Amino acid sequence: MTMESCPECASPVTSQDRFCEACGRNLRVQRTPVGGPAAQWPPMCACGGEEFDAEGFCEACGRARPSARDRVEFVLPAVAGVSDRGKRRRRNEDSMAFGRVRGRGVAVVVCDGVASSERAERASQTAVDTAADVLLTGLQSGTDAEKSTGDAVVAANDAVSRLARPEAAEVAPSCTFVSAVVTDESATVGWVGDSRAYLVAAGGAARLTTDDTWAAQLVAEGVLTEEEALTDRRAHVLSRWLGADSGIEAPQTVTFRVETAGLLVLCSDGLWNYVPEPEDLLEVLPRGLPPVEVARELVDVALKAGGHDNITVVVVQLRGGHGA
Protein backbone atom coordinates (compact mmCIF):
# COMPACT_ATOMS: atom_id res chain seq x y z
CA MET A 1 0.00 0.00 0.00
CA THR A 2 1.43 3.36 -1.07
CA MET A 3 2.05 5.88 1.70
CA GLU A 4 1.47 9.57 1.00
CA SER A 5 1.11 12.81 2.96
CA CYS A 6 -2.06 14.81 3.52
CA PRO A 7 -1.78 18.04 1.49
CA GLU A 8 -3.47 19.95 4.31
CA CYS A 9 -1.59 18.85 7.44
CA ALA A 10 1.18 16.54 6.10
CA SER A 11 0.03 13.61 8.25
CA PRO A 12 0.71 10.12 6.81
CA VAL A 13 -2.14 8.73 4.68
CA THR A 14 -2.47 5.81 2.27
CA SER A 15 -3.59 5.76 -1.35
CA GLN A 16 -6.78 4.01 -0.18
CA ASP A 17 -7.80 6.63 2.39
CA ARG A 18 -10.73 8.86 1.52
CA PHE A 19 -10.23 11.29 4.40
CA CYS A 20 -7.29 12.33 6.54
CA GLU A 21 -7.82 11.03 10.07
CA ALA A 22 -5.79 13.91 11.51
CA CYS A 23 -7.55 16.92 9.94
CA GLY A 24 -10.55 15.46 8.10
CA ARG A 25 -9.56 16.67 4.63
CA ASN A 26 -11.21 14.90 1.68
CA LEU A 27 -8.25 13.16 0.04
CA ARG A 28 -10.20 12.23 -3.08
CA VAL A 29 -10.53 15.84 -4.19
CA GLN A 30 -7.81 18.42 -4.84
CA ARG A 31 -8.86 21.86 -6.03
CA THR A 32 -7.73 25.44 -6.31
CA PRO A 33 -8.67 27.66 -3.34
CA VAL A 34 -12.20 29.04 -3.24
CA GLY A 35 -11.98 32.78 -3.78
CA GLY A 36 -8.93 32.53 -5.99
CA PRO A 37 -5.57 33.98 -4.94
CA ALA A 38 -4.87 34.75 -1.30
CA ALA A 39 -6.83 37.74 -0.11
CA GLN A 40 -3.90 39.43 1.58
CA TRP A 41 -1.84 42.08 -0.20
CA PRO A 42 1.69 41.20 -1.27
CA PRO A 43 3.95 42.21 1.65
CA MET A 44 6.50 44.17 -0.37
CA CYS A 45 6.57 46.70 -3.21
CA ALA A 46 8.60 45.99 -6.36
CA CYS A 47 11.13 48.56 -5.13
CA GLY A 48 11.61 46.66 -1.87
CA GLY A 49 9.55 49.03 0.25
CA GLU A 50 7.35 47.51 2.93
CA GLU A 51 5.36 50.55 4.07
CA PHE A 52 2.16 51.66 2.28
CA ASP A 53 -0.06 54.64 3.01
CA ALA A 54 -3.79 54.48 3.67
CA GLU A 55 -4.56 54.62 -0.07
CA GLY A 56 -2.24 51.72 -0.86
CA PHE A 57 0.74 53.59 -2.31
CA CYS A 58 4.34 52.72 -1.46
CA GLU A 59 5.85 55.34 0.83
CA ALA A 60 9.31 54.74 -0.68
CA CYS A 61 8.59 55.07 -4.40
CA GLY A 62 4.91 56.01 -4.75
CA ARG A 63 3.87 52.91 -6.71
CA ALA A 64 0.40 51.48 -6.11
CA ARG A 65 0.52 48.29 -4.09
CA PRO A 66 0.00 45.30 -6.44
CA SER A 67 -3.04 43.09 -6.10
CA ALA A 68 -2.77 39.38 -5.36
CA ARG A 69 -4.74 38.89 -8.58
CA ASP A 70 -2.13 40.57 -10.80
CA ARG A 71 -0.35 37.25 -11.37
CA VAL A 72 -1.88 33.94 -10.29
CA GLU A 73 -0.54 30.40 -10.76
CA PHE A 74 -2.18 27.17 -9.63
CA VAL A 75 -0.75 23.68 -10.18
CA LEU A 76 -2.29 20.23 -9.61
CA PRO A 77 -1.29 16.86 -11.07
CA ALA A 78 -1.92 16.91 -14.86
CA VAL A 79 -3.47 20.41 -14.83
CA ALA A 80 -2.13 23.93 -14.26
CA GLY A 81 -3.17 27.51 -14.90
CA VAL A 82 -1.67 30.98 -15.09
CA SER A 83 -3.57 34.28 -15.02
CA ASP A 84 -1.90 37.65 -15.60
CA ARG A 85 -3.23 41.23 -15.46
CA GLY A 86 -1.45 42.09 -18.69
CA LYS A 87 0.20 45.40 -19.52
CA ARG A 88 -2.74 47.74 -20.14
CA ARG A 89 -5.51 46.85 -17.67
CA ARG A 90 -5.65 48.27 -14.14
CA ARG A 91 -6.81 44.99 -12.62
CA ASN A 92 -7.20 41.34 -13.51
CA GLU A 93 -10.86 40.54 -14.12
CA ASP A 94 -10.20 36.95 -15.30
CA SER A 95 -10.62 34.00 -12.94
CA MET A 96 -9.87 30.29 -13.05
CA ALA A 97 -10.71 27.32 -10.86
CA PHE A 98 -9.96 23.65 -11.32
CA GLY A 99 -9.82 20.42 -9.38
CA ARG A 100 -9.06 16.74 -9.57
CA VAL A 101 -11.05 13.82 -8.23
CA ARG A 102 -8.69 10.90 -7.67
CA GLY A 103 -9.53 8.04 -9.99
CA ARG A 104 -12.28 10.02 -11.74
CA GLY A 105 -10.84 12.99 -13.63
CA VAL A 106 -10.35 16.74 -13.80
CA ALA A 107 -12.73 19.72 -13.94
CA VAL A 108 -11.65 23.19 -15.15
CA VAL A 109 -13.43 26.55 -15.41
CA VAL A 110 -12.16 29.84 -16.89
CA CYS A 111 -14.23 33.04 -16.81
CA ASP A 112 -13.47 36.53 -18.14
CA GLY A 113 -15.24 39.42 -16.41
CA VAL A 114 -16.97 41.78 -18.84
CA ALA A 115 -15.07 45.06 -18.55
CA SER A 116 -18.14 47.25 -19.12
CA SER A 117 -19.92 45.71 -16.12
CA GLU A 118 -19.27 46.61 -12.48
CA ARG A 119 -17.35 44.26 -10.15
CA ALA A 120 -16.33 42.18 -13.16
CA GLU A 121 -13.58 40.37 -11.23
CA ARG A 122 -16.09 39.34 -8.55
CA ALA A 123 -18.45 38.07 -11.26
CA SER A 124 -15.76 35.88 -12.81
CA GLN A 125 -14.50 34.56 -9.45
CA THR A 126 -18.03 33.77 -8.28
CA ALA A 127 -18.74 31.96 -11.53
CA VAL A 128 -15.61 29.77 -11.50
CA ASP A 129 -16.00 28.84 -7.82
CA THR A 130 -19.67 27.95 -8.22
CA ALA A 131 -19.22 26.00 -11.45
CA ALA A 132 -16.14 24.11 -10.21
CA ASP A 133 -18.09 22.90 -7.17
CA VAL A 134 -20.86 21.54 -9.39
CA LEU A 135 -18.45 19.86 -11.84
CA LEU A 136 -16.33 18.26 -9.11
CA THR A 137 -19.45 16.98 -7.34
CA GLY A 138 -20.56 15.53 -10.67
CA LEU A 139 -17.23 13.77 -11.12
CA GLN A 140 -17.46 12.25 -7.65
CA SER A 141 -21.01 10.99 -8.21
CA GLY A 142 -20.48 9.82 -11.80
CA THR A 143 -23.00 12.26 -13.27
CA ASP A 144 -23.03 12.59 -17.06
CA ALA A 145 -20.52 15.31 -17.95
CA GLU A 146 -22.84 17.22 -20.30
CA LYS A 147 -25.54 17.32 -17.62
CA SER A 148 -23.00 18.48 -15.02
CA THR A 149 -21.83 21.19 -17.42
CA GLY A 150 -25.37 22.42 -17.93
CA ASP A 151 -26.00 22.38 -14.18
CA ALA A 152 -22.73 24.25 -13.58
CA VAL A 153 -23.67 27.04 -16.00
CA VAL A 154 -27.13 27.43 -14.48
CA ALA A 155 -25.68 27.57 -10.96
CA ALA A 156 -22.92 30.00 -11.98
CA ASN A 157 -25.39 32.23 -13.81
CA ASP A 158 -27.69 32.33 -10.77
CA ALA A 159 -24.76 33.15 -8.47
CA VAL A 160 -23.48 35.98 -10.70
CA SER A 161 -27.01 37.30 -11.16
CA ARG A 162 -27.36 37.72 -7.39
CA LEU A 163 -24.46 40.20 -7.44
CA ALA A 164 -26.51 42.73 -9.42
CA ARG A 165 -27.82 45.92 -7.83
CA PRO A 166 -31.47 46.66 -8.78
CA GLU A 167 -30.66 50.35 -9.24
CA ALA A 168 -27.78 49.57 -11.64
CA ALA A 169 -29.18 46.85 -13.89
CA GLU A 170 -27.44 48.28 -16.96
CA VAL A 171 -23.99 47.47 -15.48
CA ALA A 172 -24.88 44.20 -13.73
CA PRO A 173 -21.76 42.07 -13.03
CA SER A 174 -21.22 39.62 -15.88
CA CYS A 175 -18.64 37.30 -17.41
CA THR A 176 -17.90 34.73 -20.08
CA PHE A 177 -17.50 31.01 -19.32
CA VAL A 178 -15.63 27.99 -20.62
CA SER A 179 -15.25 24.66 -18.82
CA ALA A 180 -13.94 21.15 -19.32
CA VAL A 181 -14.59 17.83 -17.62
CA VAL A 182 -11.88 15.31 -18.50
CA THR A 183 -11.97 11.61 -17.59
CA ASP A 184 -9.96 8.59 -18.72
CA GLU A 185 -12.30 8.05 -21.66
CA SER A 186 -13.67 11.43 -22.72
CA ALA A 187 -13.68 15.20 -22.39
CA THR A 188 -16.67 17.55 -22.36
CA VAL A 189 -16.25 21.26 -23.05
CA GLY A 190 -18.97 23.83 -22.37
CA TRP A 191 -19.01 27.56 -23.04
CA VAL A 192 -20.95 30.82 -22.98
CA GLY A 193 -19.33 33.88 -24.54
CA ASP A 194 -15.94 34.13 -26.20
CA SER A 195 -13.51 32.33 -23.88
CA ARG A 196 -12.15 29.37 -25.83
CA ALA A 197 -10.91 25.78 -25.70
CA TYR A 198 -8.37 24.19 -28.05
CA LEU A 199 -7.29 20.58 -28.42
CA VAL A 200 -3.64 19.95 -29.29
CA ALA A 201 -2.48 16.43 -30.19
CA ALA A 202 0.13 14.72 -32.36
CA GLY A 203 -2.04 15.18 -35.43
CA GLY A 204 -2.37 18.95 -35.01
CA ALA A 205 -4.66 21.39 -33.22
CA ALA A 206 -8.38 22.13 -33.30
CA ARG A 207 -10.59 24.81 -31.85
CA LEU A 208 -13.45 23.25 -29.88
CA THR A 209 -15.59 26.33 -29.21
CA THR A 210 -17.42 28.90 -31.32
CA ASP A 211 -17.59 32.48 -30.04
CA ASP A 212 -20.91 33.83 -28.78
CA THR A 213 -20.38 37.26 -30.33
CA TRP A 214 -22.32 39.42 -32.75
CA ALA A 215 -19.47 39.27 -35.27
CA ALA A 216 -19.33 35.47 -35.16
CA GLN A 217 -23.08 35.38 -35.62
CA LEU A 218 -22.82 37.65 -38.67
CA VAL A 219 -20.13 35.36 -40.13
CA ALA A 220 -22.37 32.34 -39.59
CA GLU A 221 -25.21 34.17 -41.36
CA GLY A 222 -22.94 35.11 -44.26
CA VAL A 223 -23.13 38.86 -43.59
CA LEU A 224 -19.38 39.13 -42.86
CA THR A 225 -16.37 37.13 -43.93
CA GLU A 226 -13.90 35.85 -41.32
CA GLU A 227 -11.44 38.56 -42.37
CA GLU A 228 -14.05 41.32 -42.09
CA ALA A 229 -15.14 40.05 -38.68
CA LEU A 230 -11.61 40.35 -37.26
CA THR A 231 -11.59 44.12 -37.88
CA ASP A 232 -15.28 44.84 -37.29
CA ARG A 233 -16.04 47.02 -34.26
CA ARG A 234 -18.54 44.39 -33.14
CA ALA A 235 -15.91 41.65 -33.07
CA HIS A 236 -16.00 41.33 -29.26
CA VAL A 237 -19.60 42.35 -28.57
CA LEU A 238 -21.04 39.34 -26.75
CA SER A 239 -24.32 37.75 -27.77
CA ARG A 240 -24.33 35.43 -24.71
CA TRP A 241 -22.83 35.82 -21.24
CA LEU A 242 -23.46 35.01 -17.57
CA GLY A 243 -25.19 37.61 -15.40
CA ALA A 244 -28.50 39.09 -14.31
CA ASP A 245 -29.51 40.16 -17.81
CA SER A 246 -28.20 37.14 -19.72
CA GLY A 247 -31.29 34.98 -20.15
CA ILE A 248 -28.94 31.96 -20.35
CA GLU A 249 -30.49 28.55 -19.76
CA ALA A 250 -27.80 26.24 -21.16
CA PRO A 251 -24.26 26.36 -22.55
CA GLN A 252 -23.05 25.07 -25.86
CA THR A 253 -21.20 21.78 -25.35
CA VAL A 254 -19.00 19.34 -27.23
CA THR A 255 -17.82 15.90 -26.09
CA PHE A 256 -15.02 13.82 -27.61
CA ARG A 257 -13.17 10.63 -26.77
CA VAL A 258 -9.67 10.94 -25.33
CA GLU A 259 -7.87 8.37 -27.46
CA THR A 260 -4.41 9.90 -27.89
CA ALA A 261 -2.09 11.94 -25.72
CA GLY A 262 -2.25 15.70 -26.03
CA LEU A 263 -3.23 18.95 -24.33
CA LEU A 264 -6.51 20.70 -23.71
CA VAL A 265 -6.02 24.48 -23.53
CA LEU A 266 -8.70 26.75 -22.05
CA CYS A 267 -8.11 30.50 -22.30
CA SER A 268 -9.58 33.98 -22.21
CA ASP A 269 -9.39 36.31 -25.19
CA GLY A 270 -6.25 37.86 -23.74
CA LEU A 271 -4.42 34.92 -25.34
CA TRP A 272 -6.45 34.09 -28.41
CA ASN A 273 -6.52 37.70 -29.62
CA TYR A 274 -2.88 37.07 -30.56
CA VAL A 275 -3.14 33.42 -31.65
CA PRO A 276 -6.75 33.06 -32.86
CA GLU A 277 -6.45 30.04 -35.14
CA PRO A 278 -5.43 26.51 -34.07
CA GLU A 279 -2.39 26.63 -36.34
CA ASP A 280 -1.34 29.92 -34.68
CA LEU A 281 -1.53 28.29 -31.26
CA LEU A 282 0.32 25.20 -32.49
CA GLU A 283 3.16 27.36 -33.80
CA VAL A 284 3.88 28.97 -30.41
CA LEU A 285 3.00 26.03 -28.17
CA PRO A 286 6.08 24.64 -26.37
CA ARG A 287 6.67 20.89 -26.66
CA GLY A 288 7.54 18.37 -24.00
CA LEU A 289 6.92 20.63 -21.00
CA PRO A 290 4.61 20.09 -18.00
CA PRO A 291 1.24 21.94 -18.08
CA VAL A 292 2.39 24.81 -15.85
CA GLU A 293 5.35 25.57 -18.12
CA VAL A 294 3.09 25.45 -21.19
CA ALA A 295 0.67 27.87 -19.53
CA ARG A 296 3.50 30.24 -18.56
CA GLU A 297 4.92 30.20 -22.08
CA LEU A 298 1.54 30.95 -23.65
CA VAL A 299 0.92 33.84 -21.25
CA ASP A 300 4.37 35.18 -22.16
CA VAL A 301 3.43 34.99 -25.85
CA ALA A 302 0.49 37.32 -25.18
CA LEU A 303 2.56 39.66 -22.99
CA LYS A 304 5.31 39.97 -25.60
CA ALA A 305 2.70 40.64 -28.28
CA GLY A 306 1.34 43.60 -26.31
CA GLY A 307 -0.62 42.23 -23.35
CA HIS A 308 -3.56 44.54 -24.05
CA ASP A 309 -6.01 42.45 -22.00
CA ASN A 310 -6.02 40.15 -18.99
CA ILE A 311 -4.59 36.74 -19.94
CA THR A 312 -5.64 33.40 -18.49
CA VAL A 313 -4.50 29.97 -19.69
CA VAL A 314 -5.28 26.57 -18.14
CA VAL A 315 -3.64 23.46 -19.61
CA VAL A 316 -4.85 19.89 -19.02
CA GLN A 317 -2.62 16.94 -19.87
CA LEU A 318 -4.49 14.28 -21.86
CA ARG A 319 -2.89 10.87 -21.54
CA GLY A 320 -4.89 9.02 -24.18
CA GLY A 321 -6.67 6.28 -22.28
CA HIS A 322 -4.33 6.37 -19.28
CA GLY A 323 -6.19 8.97 -17.29
CA ALA A 324 -6.24 12.76 -17.10
Secondary structure as UniProt FT lines:
FT   STRAND          3..5
FT   TURN            7..9
FT   STRAND          12..14
FT   TURN            15..16
FT   TURN            21..23
FT   TURN            27..28
FT   STRAND          29..31
FT   TURN            34..35
FT   TURN            46..47
FT   TURN            54..55
FT   STRAND          57..58
FT   TURN            59..61
FT   TURN            68..69
FT   STRAND          71..76
FT   TURN            77..78
FT   STRAND          79..84
FT   STRAND          94..101
FT   TURN            102..104
FT   STRAND          105..113
FT   TURN            115..116
FT   TURN            118..119
FT   HELIX           120..141
FT   HELIX           145..161
FT   TURN            162..163
FT   HELIX           166..171
FT   STRAND          174..175
FT   STRAND          177..182
FT   STRAND          186..192
FT   STRAND          196..201
FT   TURN            202..203
FT   STRAND          204..207
FT   HELIX           214..220
FT   TURN            221..222
FT   HELIX           226..231
FT   TURN            233..236
FT   STRAND          242..243
FT   TURN            244..245
FT   STRAND          252..257
FT   STRAND          261..267
FT   HELIX           269..272
FT   TURN            273..274
FT   HELIX           278..284
FT   HELIX           291..304
FT   TURN            305..306
FT   STRAND          311..319
//
